[in-house]
Amino acid sequence: MSEIKVNKITPRTACGTTTLGDSGDTFTVASGATIQNLGTATGFGGTGVVSWETSSIKTAGFTAVTGTGYFCDTTGGAFTVTLPLSPSAGDVVGVSDYAKTFDTDNLTLGRNGSNIGGGASDAIISTEGVAVTLVYVDATKGWIVTDSGNQSDAPLPAYVTATGGCITTCGNFKMHTFYSPGTLCVSAVGNSAGSETVDYMVVAGGGGSINGDFGGAGGGGAGGYRESPGTASGCYAVSPRGAAPAVALPVSATPYAITVGGGGASGPGADRGSSSIFSTITSTGGGSPPAPVPASPLRNFTGGSGGGGQSSGACCVTCGSAGNTPVTNPAQGSNGANGVWLGAGASSYYAGGGGGGAIACGSDGNSAPNPGGGGDGGIGAGTAINLTTMPAPSPTPSAQIGTPGPSPSVRYFSGGGGAGSGREPGGPAAIPAGAGGSGGGGTGGSAVPETAQAGTINTGGGGGGAGYGPAAGCGATGGSGIVVIRYKYQ
């Protein structure tokens, strides 16, 4: 390789023009090298271009040099940047608010004898975070702003910040779990570059079930289940109840009261569960079974999911009550199933209907897999909104929220209560009770034994229906609800 070393290149003629290479040629300047004193050279982009000085942050007044931009820190107090004296057309100067304090401690541009924007006055910059570039044009207008921007034009991500409930994290996401009523206190709302909406799961209390005084009781309906699509905080696995038109919720910097519904009472006064509420989302408590009592009016408690029907003889078989009441889209639950009476006289036996679950209706009495027995509760909704180990209420000191179900990758909520079964003294000796639906639904009672199981706490599961036999069985209470709020926090 050859190398040519010269002190300078001089034109061959008096025309004053020197040509380096031919049209289309490229010249590479070595790293660290500079091209200086272009003067009035064209094609180099020299006019109107500012080179920002990063080696020294300015904290006190000084006189600017053309072609240079300065980062100015007015934290210690306002000061003045004096523009160049006797500038030439094309001279350029830039200033930037290094500490974002121009709004409280202004930066003054001293005109130094030249106009600024056509006025014979100094300019005061009082916008936080702004950067300004000025070019000298002529004596009439003087220095004119050609570029102005703010750091907010390229915002850094900001995130929702909140307290309240039991707080856990998973990667970049934070979850607030409320086992009982409380307050979500939002102190910052974030922005679109970070997070400004929250995902949610709102589960109401499950319905309680009635006693088996007149036959196999239906299972309690699951508490209403409402969930966002999961797209605001990591696209975790959601249930079908998180489908469109469900959306994540925007939040404001304000306290949000969280209502967590209790499970419905059992026995003769069986009732629906209580509603759970977060912001604009209300999930309705699960319905209790209709209770046919001779010479008494039927109770038909609709709810998030409906209670199953009771079986107590040819004249007293009831249908399950309606779920998704009031109507939400997506639906918050399903209908309860129907009770069935079988046999006759002293050989009669009874099969109540299963309570509705978040995803599926309960099973009718005398249906698979329980021929002659109580119907199973409807399956609940599976979600991965929070699969971390959670500190849970007593008596379980540490447990995951929700219950296992068909899919091992999610946890289930709002399962319907299993129905009870029963018999007269001459009926079948063993009649299976209905199983509770995945998501905390309680198992129904049977003739032997006659114990119905309550819905699991903090799942919204419906209570199991009581069995009927030599001694009257008791219905079970519904499980309490739960509220989980999730968002990106970093």
N, C-alpha and C positions, 0 to 999 in steps of 0.2 A: 504494500500500500504506500502511495506517495503522499507527502504532506507539504503544503505550500504555506510559508509564513511570510506575511507582509505587515507593514505598519498601517497602511491605509490603501484604499482603492481610489484612484484618480481618474476622472473622465478622460478618454482619448482625444476628445474634441472640445472646443470651447462652448459646446451647447449646454454644458452643466449637467448632463444626464449620464448616469452610469447604469448599465444593465448587468444584473447578476443572473446568469443562466438564461434559459429559453422559457417561453410561455409553457406553463404546466409543470415546471420544475418545482421541487419541494426542498427547502433548506431546513435542516434540523439544528436547533440550538441545544448545546449540551446542558445536562442538568446542572443548575446553579448559575448558569451564564445568563446575562441580561443584555438587552439591546437598549442603549441610552442615547439621549439627545437626538430624538427623531425630528425635532423641530416641526416643520410644517409637512412632514412626510405624510403621504396618504396611503390608504390600504392597510395600515397597521392597527386601526381602531383606536388611535391615541386620543383623539378629540372626544370629550364627553365621557371618558372612562376614568373611574376612580380606583386607586389601589388602596385597600384598607390596611391600616397600620395595626398590627396585633401585638407588637413587642412592648407597647406602653399604653396603658389605659389612662385617659386624661381625667384628672380630678380637680383641676384648677384652670383659670383662664390662660389662653395662649393664642398665638396668631397662626392661622392655618396656612399650609403650603398647597398650591394648586396641584391637582392630580392625586390628592391624598384623602382618604376617609378615616375618621377618628371615632373610637368607641369612648363615649363620655359618661363618667360616673358622677352624678350629682348628689350621691348619698350624703356627702359632707357639706352640701350647700350649693345653691345656684351659682353658676359662673358664666362667663362670656367667651365664645369662640369668635375671634376677630378674623373677618374674611381678608384675603390677600389685597394689598395696596396696589392700585393701578393695574387691574387685571386686564388680560387680553381676551378677545373673543375665543370661546372654546375652553377657557379655564374651568376646572371642575373641582368641587369640594364636597365631601360627605360627612355626616355626623349620625351617630346611632346611640340610642338610650341603652347603655350597657346594663344598668341596674334596675331599669324600669321605674325611674324616679322623676322623670321629666314632669309628671303631673303635679308632684308636690314640691319639687325643687327644679324650677324651670331652667332651660338652657337658652341663652340669648345669643343670637348671631349679630355681631357688630358689623355694620355695613362698611366701615373704614373708607368713607367717601364715595362709595358707589351705591346706586339704588338697589333695592331688593324688591323684585316683582313690580318695578315701576314706581316705588315709593321711597322717599328719602328718610326712612326710619329703620331702626334696628328691628329684627324679627325675634319673637319669643316662641319657643317650642314648648308646648305644655301637654303633649299627648304621651301617655305612658307607653313605653316599648317601641316607639316609632323610630324609623331610620329615614333620613332625608338626603337626597342628592341635589345639588344646585350647580347650574352651568351659567357662566357669564356670557351674555349675548351681545349687548351693546350698551352705550351710555344711557339710552332711554329707559330700557327695562332693567338693565343691570343683571343681577343674579336672579335666575328663574328656576323654580323647583321642577325638575324633570322626572323625578322618581320619589315615591313615598310609600312606605309599607310598615306594617306592624307585625310583631311576633304572633299575634292572634290570627294572621293570615295563614300561618302554618302552625296550628295549635298542637301542643303536646297532648297526649291522651290524658283525660281526667276520668275518674271512676266514681261510681256510687259509693258513699260511705255511710254506714249505719251501725246502730247498736240495738240490742234487744234480743231476747230469747236465748237459746243455747246455740252458740256460734261455733261452727267448724269450717275448715277449708279443705279444698281438694284441688291441687294445682293452682291455677289463677282464679279460682271461683270460691265464693264464700256462701255459706248457707246459714240461715237463721231458722231454727226449729222451735216452734211453740207447742208445748205439751198442754198448756193451760193459757187462759187469757193473759195478755201482756201488751207491750207497745213496741213497735218498730220505730226507732227514732232516726230519721234520715237527716244527716247534717250536710251532705253534698250530693249533687245530682249528676255529676260527671258530664261527659259530652259524647258525641257520636264516634270520636276517635278512640274512646275508652269504653265506657258503659253509661247508659242513661235510662235503661229499662230493667225490670226484674222479672224473672220467671217465678212461678208459684205453683203450689199444690195446696188446695183447700179442701179438707175432708170434714164433714159434719159428723155428729154423733149418730151411732146406729140405733135402730128401733128396738125396744124391748118386746118380749113375747108374753103371751097370756098363759094361765094355768091350764092343766089338762082336766078340768072338772067335767067337761062334757065330751071329751074325745081327744084325738091327736091334734095338738095346736100347731099352727103355722109358724114358720121362722120369722124373726124380725127383719125388716128391710135394712139394707146398708145405708149409712149416711151418704148424702150427696157428695159426689167426687168431681172436682173441677181442677183443671191443670192447663198451664200454658204450653205452647209447642216446644219449648226448650231451646229455641234458636238464639235467645238473648244471652245465654250463659253456657255455651259449650256444646250445644246440640247433643245432649245426653239422650238416652233412650226414654221415650215417653209412651204413655198408653194411647189408645185410640181417642181417649177423651181430650188429648192435647192437640187434636187435628184442627185445621181451619174450620170456622173463622176465629178460633181462640187465638189470642195474641198476648205477647208480653206486655206488662204494664209500665207506663212511664211513672216516675215518682217525683215528688217535690221535696224540698228541704223542710219537712214538717213531721210531727209524730203521727203514726198510723196506729189506731187502736186495733188490736187483734182479738177476735172472739173465737174461742175454741169450744165447740159444742160438747155437752155431756151426753152420755148414753141414755136412752129412754128407759123408764121404769118398767118393771116386770109385774106379773101377777094380775089380779083383778083390775088394777089401775094401770095396766100396760099402756105405754104412750110412745109417741115418736121421739126420736132423739132431737137434740137442740142444734140449731144452725151454727156454722162457723163462717167468719167474715174476715176478709182482708180487702181494704180499699173498696173497689166497685164489685168485688167478687163475693157472692153469697152462695154457700152450699147448704141445702135444706136437710134437716134431720131425717133419718130413715123412718119409714112408716111402721107401725105395729100391726099385727094381724087383725083382721076383722074378728070380732068375738061374738059368735051366735049364742045368745042366752035366751032360752024360752021365755016368752012374754016380755022380752026386753028388746029395745032397738039395736040394730047392728051398728057396731063401730067400724068405720072404714077409714083408717088413718093412712092417707096417701103421704108421700114424702119424696126425698131424694131417690130412694128405691122403695118399692112397696113391700108390705108384709105379706106373708103367705096365708092362704085360707085354711080354716079349721075344718076338721071332720068330726061330727058328733052324732051321726045318724042321718036317715034318709031325708029328714026335713030340715036338717041344720048343717048342710054342707055349704061352705062359702067359697067364693072366688077370691083370689089374691087382690090386694089393693094396688093402685097405680103408682108407678115411679115417675121420675122426671117431672115432679110437680112441686113448684111451678116449672113450666117448660124453659129449658136452657138449650143453647146450641153452641157446642156439642152437648148431648144429653148428659145429665149428671147422674143418671141411674136407670134402673130397669124395673119391670113389674114383678110383683110377687106371684107365685104359682097357686094352683087350686088344690083344695083338699078333696079327698075321696073316701067314701064309705063303702066297705065291702062286707059280704056275708049277710047274715040276717039273725035277728033275735039274739039268743045267748051266744051265738057263734060269730057275732059281728066283730069286725076289727077296723081300725081307723088309721088313715094316713094323711097327715097334714101336708100343705104345700110349702115349699122352700121360699125363703125371703129373697127378694131381688138383690142382685149385686151391681156394682158399677158398670160392668161390661155385659153381663148376661142375666136373663130372667132366672128365677128359681125353677126347680123341677117340680112337676105335679106329684102328688102322692101316688104311690103304686107305680112308679116309673123306674126304669133302669138307672142305677144298678141296685135298686132296693124294691124288688117286687113285693107288693103288699105293705111296704114300709113308707116312712116319711120321705118327702122330697128333699133333695139337696139344695143348699143355698146357692145362689148365683155367684159366679166368679167375680172377683174384684179386679181393680185396675193395677197393672204393673208399671213401675216407673223406676228410673235410676237417678232421680233428682238428688238423692243423698244416700249413697251406699257406704259411707264411712261409719265406723263404730261410734255410736251415740250414747252419751250418758242418759239413761232412761229412768222414768219414775220408779220408785219402790213398788214391788219387791225385786225388780230386776235392776241391779245397779249399773250394768253396762250391756247394752244390746243394740242391734241394728233396729232401726224403725221399720215398721211394716212386718209382714210375714213371708215365708217362702211360698213359692207357687210353681206353676208349670215351667216358667222360664227362670233358670238360675242366675241370670244376669240382672234381674230386677227384683224389687220387693213389692208386695201387694197390699192394697188397702181397699176398704169398702166391700168386703165379701158379705153375701147374704147369710142369714141364720138358717141352720138346718131345721127341718120340721120334726115334730114329735110324732110318735105312733102309739097306738093303744089297742086294747082288746077287752071284750067281755070275758067272763070266766070260762066260756066254752070256746073262745077263739084260739088262734095259734099261740103256742107258748112263747115263741121268740119272733118278734117283729122288729126289723132293723129301723133305727132312727136315721134321719137325714143328716148328712155331713155338712158342716159349715163351709161356705165358699172361701176360696183362697183370698186372703185379705182380712182375716180376723173374724170371720163368721163363726158363731158358736154352734156346736153340735147339738142336735135335738135330743130329747129324752125318749125313752121307750118304756114298754110295760115293765120289763125287768132288765136293768134298773130304770128308774124313772127320773134320773138327774139330767137336766138340760144344762148346757154350758153357756156362760156369758160371752158376749163379743169381746175380743181382745182390746185392752185399753190402747188408746191412741192409734187405732186403725179405722174406726168408724164401722166395725163389723156388727152385723145384726145379732141379737140374742137368739139362742136356740129355743125352739118350741117345746113345751112340756109333753110328756107322754101321758097315757091314761091306762089305768089298770086297777088292781085291787085297792090301791091307795092313790088318791089324786096327786099328780105331779105338779111342780111349780115351774113357771116359765122363767127365762133368764133375761138379765138386763143387756142392753146394747153397749158396745164399746165406745169410749169417748173418741172425739175427733183429733185432728192435728193440723197444723199449718206450717208449711215450709216455704221460705222465700230464698231465692238463689240469684246471684249476679256476679259479674266479673269485677274483681276488686283490684287487680294489678295487671 
